[in-house]
Amino acid sequence: QVQLVESGGGLVQAGGSLRLSCAASGRTLSSYIMGWFRQAPGKEREFVVATADTIYYADSVAGRFTISRDNAKNTVYLQMNSLKPEDTAVYYCAAKRPGLGIRVDTQTNYAYWGQGTQVTVVS
């Protein structure tokens, strides 16, 4: 019922910033829990950040990444600052129905996923 499309990925130098966008169609996102996940080459997909009643961060990005919403545009953003080479990954936007699952950092609790956008951070 929800289609998600990420954009904004690209190549950035370490210490720089990048903003990813997740545009939704089909349903409005305001009632969904929204999360960002990432998958580096050869690694499992991992939780990055999510927004529900509050904002939850992975320890690896706390203080550097921020999630935000623009309900008028039905879009969720991931602002990434102080980027590190280890942030290099494909980043995925995901939507979770409230009440379906408890943990916001568990990817199987999310019903809808975008196709991903590549972020590459170089020294």
C-alpha positions as a Markdown table, in Angstrom:
| # | Residue | x | y | z |
|---|---|---|---|---|
| 1 | Gln | 0.0 | 0.0 | 0.0 |
| 2 | Val | 3.0 | 2.3 | 0.4 |
| 3 | Gln | 5.7 | 2.8 | -2.2 |
| 4 | Leu | 9.0 | 4.4 | -1.0 |
| 5 | Val | 11.7 | 5.9 | -3.2 |
| 6 | Glu | 15.0 | 7.0 | -1.8 |
| 7 | Ser | 17.2 | 9.6 | -3.4 |
| 8 | Gly | 20.1 | 11.9 | -2.6 |
| 9 | Gly | 22.9 | 9.3 | -2.4 |
| 10 | Gly | 26.2 | 9.9 | -3.9 |
| 11 | Leu | 29.9 | 10.4 | -3.3 |
| 12 | Val | 31.1 | 12.6 | -0.4 |
| 13 | Gln | 34.4 | 13.2 | 1.4 |
| 14 | Ala | 34.8 | 12.2 | 5.0 |
| 15 | Gly | 33.7 | 14.9 | 7.3 |
| 16 | Gly | 31.1 | 16.1 | 4.8 |
| 17 | Ser | 27.3 | 16.0 | 4.8 |
| 18 | Leu | 24.6 | 14.5 | 2.7 |
| 19 | Arg | 20.8 | 14.5 | 2.9 |
| 20 | Leu | 18.8 | 11.5 | 1.8 |
| 21 | Ser | 15.1 | 11.7 | 0.9 |
| 22 | Cys | 12.4 | 9.1 | 1.0 |
| 23 | Ala | 9.3 | 10.0 | -1.0 |
| 24 | Ala | 6.2 | 8.0 | -0.4 |
| 25 | Ser | 3.1 | 7.3 | -2.5 |
| 26 | Gly | 0.0 | 5.3 | -2.0 |
| 27 | Arg | -0.5 | 6.3 | 1.7 |
| 28 | Thr | 0.5 | 9.2 | 3.9 |
| 29 | Leu | 3.4 | 8.6 | 6.2 |
| 30 | Ser | 2.3 | 10.6 | 9.2 |
| 31 | Ser | 0.9 | 7.6 | 11.0 |
| 32 | Tyr | 3.8 | 5.3 | 10.3 |
| 33 | Ile | 7.0 | 4.7 | 12.1 |
| 34 | Met | 9.7 | 5.5 | 9.7 |
| 35 | Gly | 13.2 | 4.1 | 9.8 |
| 36 | Trp | 16.4 | 4.1 | 7.9 |
| 37 | Phe | 18.6 | 1.0 | 7.5 |
| 38 | Arg | 21.9 | 0.4 | 5.6 |
| 39 | Gln | 23.8 | -2.4 | 4.1 |
| 40 | Ala | 27.5 | -2.3 | 3.4 |
| 41 | Pro | 29.2 | -4.7 | 1.0 |
| 42 | Gly | 29.5 | -8.1 | 2.6 |
| 43 | Lys | 27.6 | -7.2 | 5.7 |
| 44 | Glu | 24.0 | -7.6 | 6.9 |
| 45 | Arg | 21.6 | -4.8 | 6.7 |
| 46 | Glu | 21.6 | -2.8 | 9.9 |
| 47 | Phe | 19.5 | -0.3 | 11.7 |
| 48 | Val | 20.4 | 3.3 | 11.5 |
| 49 | Val | 17.7 | 5.6 | 12.9 |
| 50 | Ala | 13.9 | 5.6 | 13.3 |
| 51 | Thr | 11.3 | 8.1 | 14.4 |
| 52 | Ala | 8.2 | 7.1 | 16.4 |
| 53 | Asp | 7.2 | 8.8 | 19.6 |
| 54 | Thr | 10.8 | 9.7 | 19.9 |
| 55 | Ile | 13.9 | 9.3 | 17.8 |
| 56 | Tyr | 16.1 | 6.2 | 18.1 |
| 57 | Tyr | 19.6 | 6.0 | 16.9 |
| 58 | Ala | 22.2 | 3.3 | 16.4 |
| 59 | Asp | 25.2 | 4.0 | 18.5 |
| 60 | Ser | 27.3 | 4.3 | 15.4 |
| 61 | Val | 25.4 | 7.4 | 14.1 |
| 62 | Ala | 24.2 | 9.1 | 17.2 |
| 63 | Gly | 25.1 | 12.7 | 17.2 |
| 64 | Arg | 25.8 | 12.7 | 13.5 |
| 65 | Phe | 22.6 | 11.6 | 11.7 |
| 66 | Thr | 19.1 | 13.1 | 12.1 |
| 67 | Ile | 15.8 | 11.9 | 10.8 |
| 68 | Ser | 13.0 | 14.3 | 10.0 |
| 69 | Arg | 9.6 | 14.4 | 8.3 |
| 70 | Asp | 7.9 | 16.8 | 6.0 |
| 71 | Asn | 4.3 | 15.6 | 6.1 |
| 72 | Ala | 3.2 | 18.2 | 3.5 |
| 73 | Lys | 5.5 | 16.5 | 1.0 |
| 74 | Asn | 5.0 | 13.0 | 2.4 |
| 75 | Thr | 8.7 | 12.7 | 2.6 |
| 76 | Val | 11.2 | 11.5 | 5.2 |
| 77 | Tyr | 14.8 | 12.7 | 5.3 |
| 78 | Leu | 18.0 | 11.4 | 6.7 |
| 79 | Gln | 20.5 | 14.2 | 7.3 |
| 80 | Met | 24.0 | 12.8 | 7.6 |
| 81 | Asn | 26.8 | 14.9 | 9.0 |
| 82 | Ser | 30.4 | 14.2 | 9.9 |
| 83 | Leu | 30.4 | 11.3 | 7.5 |
| 84 | Lys | 33.0 | 8.5 | 7.8 |
| 85 | Pro | 34.2 | 5.9 | 5.3 |
| 86 | Glu | 32.5 | 3.2 | 7.4 |
| 87 | Asp | 29.2 | 4.9 | 6.6 |
| 88 | Thr | 29.5 | 3.7 | 3.0 |
| 89 | Ala | 26.5 | 1.6 | 2.3 |
| 90 | Val | 23.2 | 1.3 | 0.4 |
| 91 | Tyr | 20.7 | 3.2 | 2.5 |
| 92 | Tyr | 17.1 | 2.0 | 2.7 |
| 93 | Cys | 14.0 | 3.8 | 3.9 |
| 94 | Ala | 11.3 | 1.7 | 5.6 |
| 95 | Ala | 7.8 | 2.2 | 7.0 |
| 96 | Lys | 6.4 | 0.3 | 10.0 |
| 97 | Arg | 2.7 | 0.2 | 11.0 |
| 98 | Pro | 2.2 | 1.2 | 14.6 |
| 99 | Gly | 1.5 | -1.8 | 16.8 |
| 100 | Leu | 3.0 | -4.3 | 14.3 |
| 101 | Gly | 6.0 | -5.4 | 16.2 |
| 102 | Ile | 7.5 | -3.5 | 19.1 |
| 103 | Arg | 11.1 | -2.8 | 18.3 |
| 104 | Val | 11.9 | -0.1 | 15.8 |
| 105 | Asp | 15.4 | -1.5 | 15.1 |
| 106 | Thr | 14.1 | -4.8 | 13.8 |
| 107 | Gln | 13.8 | -4.8 | 10.1 |
| 108 | Thr | 11.2 | -7.6 | 9.9 |
| 109 | Asn | 8.8 | -5.3 | 11.8 |
| 110 | Tyr | 8.7 | -3.0 | 8.7 |
| 111 | Ala | 6.2 | -3.7 | 6.0 |
| 112 | Tyr | 7.4 | -1.3 | 3.2 |
| 113 | Trp | 10.9 | -0.7 | 1.8 |
| 114 | Gly | 12.4 | 1.5 | -0.8 |
| 115 | Gln | 14.9 | 0.3 | -3.4 |
| 116 | Gly | 17.9 | 1.9 | -1.7 |
| 117 | Thr | 20.4 | 4.6 | -2.6 |
| 118 | Gln | 24.1 | 4.3 | -2.6 |
| 119 | Val | 26.2 | 6.5 | -0.3 |
| 120 | Thr | 30.0 | 6.4 | -0.7 |
| 121 | Val | 32.3 | 8.2 | 1.7 |
| 122 | Val | 36.0 | 8.6 | 0.8 |
| 123 | Ser | 38.9 | 9.9 | 2.8 |
